[in-house]
């Protein structure tokens, strides 16, 4: 509480609310369910997926997976695209099944849900791991996009201009992987994730 010029008091909102980083009404609704939250976050270069349980002293992470973890499984492509989001969700699902966690609610925070986007690719990966969750299949990206077919096709078209090709796919080339082989590389990594 703080005093204003005229002596009336006003309540100062929480810092995270003032900064636009937390929607407390939405968070309270999720917490009232009593189930752990499936927290999906994305940045330009990474996907993070966690299953978090509420605790009054501070939330507790039960299981976590990021697209950086895919590097250990042989993934050499970009870590912020749809195929890597799917594999991250799949990896989280494999870990969750080992710990027998199968009941949670989706929490995407303040991010805008985009049909066929990376967040729903990660969710599809989690569901494909065998974890049961009710969700509309219309929100998921197509199997072709999940496997990276659109990236391989774009790389094939761009290969006619070596300068643009080199600029766009320099990260893959440094890793020794051709972006045209995205679908094969995706399937190989998927097998390793399932076997982990």
Order of alpha helices (4+ residues) and beta strands (2+ residues): beta-beta-alpha-alpha-beta-beta-beta-alpha-beta-alpha-alpha-alpha-alpha-alpha-alpha
